[in-house]
Amino acid sequence: MSQRDTLVHLFAGGCGGTVGAILTCPLEVVKTRLQSSSVTLYISEVQLNTMAGASVNRVVSPGPLHCLKVILEKEGPRSLFRGLGPNIVGVAPSRAIYFAAYSNCKEKLNGVFDPDSTQVHMISAAVAEGRMGTFQSSCFTAITATNPIWLIKTRLQLDARSRGEKQMGAFECIRKVYQTDGLKGFYRGMSASYAGISETVIHFVIYENIKQNLLECKTASMIENGEESVKEASDFVGMMLAAATSKTCATTIAYPHEVVRTRLREEGTKYRSFFQTLSLVVQEEGYGSLYRGLTTHLVRQIPNTAIMMATYELVVYLLNG
């Protein structure tokens, strides 16, 4: 891959990630609140009558709409965009690095395995070949480089302050994290992000297979009709559907790591490591808590991924003529 191609994929990946992050930020805030242990702030007590006539209180898990309503009422609409700054700062380089590394690795592996085969897509989703000829994981690279940004974003999204109160800013949050935990505090939750690489692998394998099938169908149709293959609006719609389908499957399978990551990034919590947090959440709240916020996550991730992938493909197409 030439230097120009690398820059094209870097720029296209950054554009795709940024557009998706801005449009789906409110859902990101709701999802993060639902995943956290502080979700009890939004839980209402329901009074039930027993057979003996006495009443008991039962804790009911809040839904996305209830959480959204409480945020709007207590904190105002601006709170739905909490953490957007760090999110944009983090998503552009992380997606740029990932897509450039993925495309570079895929191009090189096409000369080793069958071109655009499942093996190529799977390996490319997990690793990328560095400029010095060594292999490094594109996912690990992006996660390690941007984890401090994501931690700040999560802390800001969990900072629930009522209307009129001064909201915590990014620099104040950075200072607070450093004073409390030092430099290592900026890397809390990174182990859960590493576990989430499985989601990326599954996503790209399914996405590339669907995209390849769509391309083969179009090519066969063009040959049959004697037409020249050109990019059309329907091609980008197909890519969006392929991205949405693949992301839904991958997210559902790997979702528990999202909850664990949010818990690890909470301020001053009892959660210390990936497996300790996973065990503690199940022990205290049950297996269902590992999927808390999944609906909101899917509602956000499907359009976010579709927008991101379609923007990426569109920018690459436009820049490459």
CORFENHU-V514052 format. One line per field, one symbol per residue. ss: DSSP state (A for helix, B for strand, O for the rest). burial: b if it has 9 or more other ideal C-beta (glycine too) atoms within 8 Angstrom, else e. A space follows every 10 residues. Layout:
ss=???
burial=???
This chain:
ss=OOAAAAAAAA AAAAAAAAAA AAAOAAAAAA AAAAAOAAAA AAOBBBBBBO OOOOBBBBBB OOOAAAAAAA AAAAOOAAAA AOOAAAAAAA AAAAAAAAAA AAAAAAAAAO OOOOOOOAAA AAAAAAOBBO OOOOBBOAAA AAAAAAAAAA AAAAAAAAOO OOOOOOOOOA AAAAAAAAAA AOAAAAAOOA AAAAAOAAAA AAAAAAAAAA AAAAAAAAAA AAAAAOOOOO OOAAAAAAAA AAAAAAAAAA AAAAOAAAAA AAAAAOOOOO OOOAAAAAAA AAAAAOAAAA AOOAAAAAAA AAAAAAAAAA AAAAAAAAAO O
burial=eeeebbebbb bbbbbbbbbb bbbbbbbbbb bbbbbbebbe ebbeeeeeee eeeeeeeeee ebebebbbeb bbeebeeebb bbbbebbbbb bbbbbbbbbb bbbbbbbbbb eebeebeebb bbbbbbbbbe eeeeebbbbb bbbebbbebb bbbbbbbbbb eeeeeeebeb eebbebbbeb eeeebbbbbb bbbbbbbbbb bbbbbbbbbb bbebeeebbe ebeeeeeeee eeeebbebbb bbbbbbbbbb bbbbbbbbbb bbbbbbeeee beebebbbeb bbeeeeeebb bbbbebbbbb bbbbbbbbbb bbbbbbeebe e
